[in-house]
Amino acid sequence: MSKKRNKLNRHDLHRGVYVLPNLVTAMNMFFGFYAIIAATQGRFARAAIAVIVAGVFDNLDGKIARAFKSTSRFGVEFDSLSDLVSFGVAPAVLVYLWALQGMGRLGWLAAFVFAACGALRLARFNTQVGSVGIEHFVGLPIPGAAGMAMATVLFYHRVGWYSPGQGGPLHPVVILAMLFTLAFLMVSTVPYESFKKSGVAKRKSFDVLVWMVLLVVAVAVEPYIGLFVVGAVYVSSGPVLLVIRHLRRHARSSEVGDTETTKTPL
């Protein structure tokens, strides 16, 4: 009798492990949905914070699933649907109501393009799982694009600007261009660091530790401004990395060409 009871308890525990990462994913969707509600009520800073909190849960669910070895196809699909709500629809609605509502059709079309490119980015990622390396993402991850948009909203809130065209020095066209740029980077092939292979828990140099401590302190002192700077650096890192790769490839091809030229007899 006791053996049967122990077997049932282990079975229940195993089932509970699968519930945990999906529950965290549901919290991701919850905060994304709350961001939409807060945005419709004009609480843009609160909505932006909710999207960032959703990003924290999005980062946790994968780690929990891998830690308990409870990854599943259902979890992958559920995570993608939650990401679409939290990092595609919610930021698009928020930015539209915050800065682009006065631009009419162009404003809501820009918001739609952002959400649509986010969905395309998620679909492409799901089809490429297992077929591409883990060192880099192909295109800007949708949480990164959403985080940059939300950090911009919080930056405006921190410096005392309500929104572009309503007390802010930047024209709504600047926000429109940012939204289109983020949408393009999501569906592009620009490489971005994934930080999965070289995790922070692995051995690093002392200089890396110092820079990470300084980064944490900077964000702690001025969270909104710090998040904006971190987001801008990460979004810009993809094109910069692409240019560096292209220059290195060009330099290698030039060296090979020079070597072959010197070996060719006259």
C-alpha positions as CSV (number, residue, x, y, z in Angstrom):
1,M,0.0,0.0,0.0
2,S,2.8,2.4,0.9
3,K,4.7,1.6,-2.3
4,K,1.5,2.4,-4.4
5,R,1.0,5.7,-2.4
6,N,4.7,6.7,-3.0
7,K,4.3,6.0,-6.7
8,L,1.2,8.1,-6.9
9,N,2.9,11.0,-5.1
10,R,5.8,10.9,-7.5
11,H,3.3,10.9,-10.4
12,D,1.5,13.9,-8.9
13,L,4.9,15.7,-8.4
14,H,5.9,15.1,-12.0
15,R,2.6,16.5,-13.2
16,G,3.0,19.5,-10.9
17,V,6.4,20.3,-12.4
18,Y,4.8,20.7,-15.8
19,V,2.2,23.0,-14.4
20,L,4.9,25.4,-12.9
21,P,6.5,26.7,-16.1
22,N,3.1,27.1,-17.8
23,L,1.8,29.0,-14.7
24,V,4.8,31.4,-15.0
25,T,3.9,31.8,-18.8
26,A,0.3,32.6,-17.8
27,M,1.7,35.3,-15.5
28,N,3.5,36.7,-18.5
29,M,0.2,36.9,-20.4
30,F,-1.5,38.3,-17.4
31,F,0.8,41.3,-17.2
32,G,0.7,41.8,-20.9
33,F,-3.2,41.9,-20.8
34,Y,-3.1,44.2,-17.8
35,A,-0.8,46.6,-19.8
36,I,-3.5,46.8,-22.5
37,I,-6.1,47.7,-19.9
38,A,-3.8,50.3,-18.3
39,A,-3.0,51.8,-21.6
40,T,-6.7,52.3,-22.5
41,Q,-7.1,54.1,-19.2
42,G,-4.2,56.5,-20.0
43,R,-1.8,55.0,-17.4
44,F,1.0,54.6,-19.8
45,A,3.9,54.4,-17.4
46,R,2.1,51.7,-15.4
47,A,1.4,49.8,-18.6
48,A,5.0,50.0,-19.7
49,I,6.1,48.6,-16.3
50,A,3.6,45.8,-16.7
51,V,5.2,44.8,-20.1
52,I,8.7,44.8,-18.5
53,V,7.4,42.6,-15.6
54,A,5.9,40.3,-18.3
55,G,9.4,40.1,-19.7
56,V,10.8,38.9,-16.4
57,F,8.2,36.1,-16.3
58,D,9.0,35.2,-19.9
59,N,12.7,34.8,-19.0
60,L,11.8,32.7,-16.0
61,D,9.5,30.2,-17.6
62,G,12.1,28.8,-19.9
63,K,14.7,28.5,-17.1
64,I,12.2,26.8,-14.9
65,A,11.2,24.3,-17.6
66,R,14.9,23.5,-18.4
67,A,15.7,23.2,-14.7
68,F,13.0,20.7,-14.0
69,K,13.3,19.0,-17.5
70,S,9.7,19.8,-18.2
71,T,9.9,21.3,-21.6
72,S,7.1,20.4,-24.0
73,R,5.7,21.3,-27.3
74,F,2.6,22.7,-25.5
75,G,4.8,24.9,-23.4
76,V,6.6,26.3,-26.5
77,E,3.3,27.1,-28.2
78,F,1.8,28.6,-25.1
79,D,4.9,30.7,-24.6
80,S,4.7,32.1,-28.1
81,L,1.0,33.0,-27.7
82,S,1.7,34.8,-24.5
83,D,4.7,36.6,-26.0
84,L,2.5,37.8,-28.8
85,V,0.0,39.3,-26.3
86,S,2.6,40.8,-24.0
87,F,5.3,41.9,-26.5
88,G,3.4,42.3,-29.7
89,V,-0.2,43.5,-29.1
90,A,0.3,45.3,-25.8
91,P,3.2,47.5,-26.8
92,A,1.6,48.3,-30.1
93,V,-1.7,49.4,-28.5
94,L,0.3,51.3,-25.8
95,V,2.5,53.3,-28.2
96,Y,-0.5,54.0,-30.5
97,L,-2.6,55.5,-27.6
98,W,0.5,57.2,-26.1
99,A,2.0,58.9,-29.2
100,L,0.5,57.9,-32.5
101,Q,-3.3,58.3,-32.0
102,G,-3.2,61.8,-33.5
103,M,-1.6,60.6,-36.7
104,G,-4.8,58.8,-37.8
105,R,-4.5,55.9,-40.1
106,L,-0.7,56.0,-40.3
107,G,-0.5,55.7,-36.5
108,W,-2.5,52.6,-36.1
109,L,-1.0,51.0,-39.2
110,A,2.4,51.5,-37.7
111,A,1.2,49.8,-34.5
112,F,-0.2,46.9,-36.6
113,V,3.0,46.5,-38.5
114,F,4.9,46.2,-35.1
115,A,2.5,43.5,-33.9
116,A,2.5,41.7,-37.2
117,C,6.3,41.6,-37.4
118,G,6.4,40.4,-33.8
119,A,4.1,37.5,-34.8
120,L,6.2,36.7,-37.8
121,R,9.4,36.8,-35.6
122,L,7.8,34.3,-33.2
123,A,6.7,32.0,-36.0
124,R,10.1,32.0,-37.6
125,F,11.8,31.3,-34.3
126,N,9.5,28.3,-33.6
127,T,10.3,26.8,-37.0
128,Q,14.1,27.3,-36.5
129,V,14.3,25.7,-33.1
130,G,16.9,23.0,-33.2
131,S,18.2,24.1,-36.7
132,V,20.1,27.2,-35.8
133,G,22.8,27.9,-33.2
134,I,22.2,29.3,-29.8
135,E,25.0,31.8,-29.8
136,H,22.9,34.4,-31.7
137,F,19.3,35.3,-32.4
138,V,18.3,35.8,-36.0
139,G,16.7,39.2,-35.8
140,L,15.8,41.3,-32.8
141,P,13.9,39.2,-30.2
142,I,10.3,40.4,-29.7
143,P,10.9,41.0,-25.9
144,G,13.8,43.2,-26.9
145,A,11.8,45.3,-29.3
146,A,8.9,45.6,-26.8
147,G,11.4,46.5,-24.0
148,M,12.9,49.3,-26.1
149,A,9.5,50.8,-26.9
150,M,8.5,50.6,-23.2
151,A,11.8,52.0,-22.1
152,T,11.1,55.0,-24.3
153,V,7.7,55.6,-22.7
154,L,9.3,55.4,-19.2
155,F,12.1,57.7,-20.3
156,Y,9.5,60.3,-21.3
157,H,7.7,59.8,-18.0
158,R,11.0,60.2,-16.0
159,V,12.0,63.5,-17.6
160,G,8.6,65.0,-17.3
161,W,7.4,64.8,-20.9
162,Y,3.9,63.4,-21.2
163,S,4.0,62.2,-24.8
164,P,5.3,63.4,-28.2
165,G,3.2,66.3,-29.4
166,Q,1.7,66.8,-25.9
167,G,4.5,68.4,-24.0
168,G,7.4,66.4,-25.3
169,P,10.1,67.9,-27.5
170,L,10.1,65.1,-30.1
171,H,7.6,64.9,-32.9
172,P,5.4,61.8,-33.1
173,V,7.2,61.0,-36.4
174,V,10.3,60.1,-34.3
175,I,8.2,57.5,-32.4
176,L,6.7,56.3,-35.6
177,A,10.2,55.8,-37.1
178,M,11.3,53.9,-34.0
179,L,8.3,51.6,-34.2
180,F,9.0,50.8,-37.9
181,T,12.7,50.3,-37.2
182,L,12.0,47.9,-34.4
183,A,9.5,46.0,-36.6
184,F,12.1,45.7,-39.4
185,L,14.8,44.5,-37.0
186,M,12.5,41.8,-35.7
187,V,12.0,40.2,-39.1
188,S,15.5,40.9,-40.4
189,T,18.5,38.5,-40.3
190,V,20.6,40.9,-38.2
191,P,22.3,38.8,-35.5
192,Y,21.8,39.5,-31.8
193,E,23.5,38.0,-28.8
194,S,21.3,35.4,-27.1
195,F,23.4,35.1,-23.9
196,K,22.3,31.4,-23.7
197,K,25.6,29.7,-24.3
198,S,27.7,32.2,-22.3
199,G,25.5,32.6,-19.3
200,V,26.3,34.9,-16.4
201,A,26.8,31.9,-14.1
202,K,29.8,30.7,-16.0
203,R,33.4,31.9,-15.4
204,K,34.1,35.4,-16.7
205,S,37.0,37.8,-16.5
206,F,37.2,40.3,-13.7
207,D,36.5,43.3,-16.1
208,V,33.2,41.7,-17.1
209,L,32.2,41.5,-13.4
210,V,33.1,45.2,-12.8
211,W,31.1,46.3,-15.9
212,M,28.1,44.3,-14.8
213,V,28.2,45.7,-11.3
214,L,28.4,49.3,-12.7
215,L,25.5,48.5,-15.0
216,V,23.3,47.3,-12.1
217,V,24.2,50.3,-10.0
218,A,23.4,52.7,-12.9
219,V,20.0,51.0,-13.4
220,A,19.3,51.1,-9.7
221,V,20.1,54.8,-9.4
222,E,18.0,55.9,-12.5
223,P,15.8,52.9,-13.5
224,Y,13.9,54.5,-16.3
225,I,16.9,56.2,-17.9
226,G,19.1,53.2,-17.3
227,L,16.7,50.8,-18.9
228,F,16.4,53.2,-21.9
229,V,20.2,53.3,-22.3
230,V,20.5,49.5,-22.0
231,G,17.7,49.0,-24.5
232,A,19.2,51.4,-27.0
233,V,22.6,49.7,-26.7
234,Y,21.2,46.2,-27.2
235,V,19.0,47.2,-30.2
236,S,22.1,49.0,-31.8
237,S,24.4,46.0,-31.0
238,G,22.8,43.9,-33.8
239,P,23.6,46.2,-36.7
240,V,27.0,47.0,-35.2
241,L,27.8,43.3,-34.9
242,L,26.7,42.8,-38.5
243,V,29.0,45.5,-39.7
244,I,31.9,44.1,-37.7
245,R,31.3,40.6,-39.2
246,H,31.2,42.0,-42.7
247,L,34.5,43.9,-42.2
248,R,36.2,40.8,-40.8
249,R,34.9,38.7,-43.7
250,H,36.1,41.3,-46.1
251,A,39.5,41.5,-44.4
252,R,39.9,37.7,-44.5
253,S,39.0,37.5,-48.2
254,S,41.5,40.3,-48.9
255,E,44.2,38.4,-47.1
256,V,43.4,35.2,-49.0
257,G,43.5,37.1,-52.3
258,D,46.8,38.7,-51.4
259,T,48.3,35.3,-50.5
260,E,47.2,33.7,-53.7
261,T,48.6,36.6,-55.7
262,T,52.0,36.3,-54.1
263,K,52.0,32.5,-54.8
264,T,51.1,32.9,-58.4
265,P,54.3,32.7,-60.6
266,L,54.9,35.6,-63.1
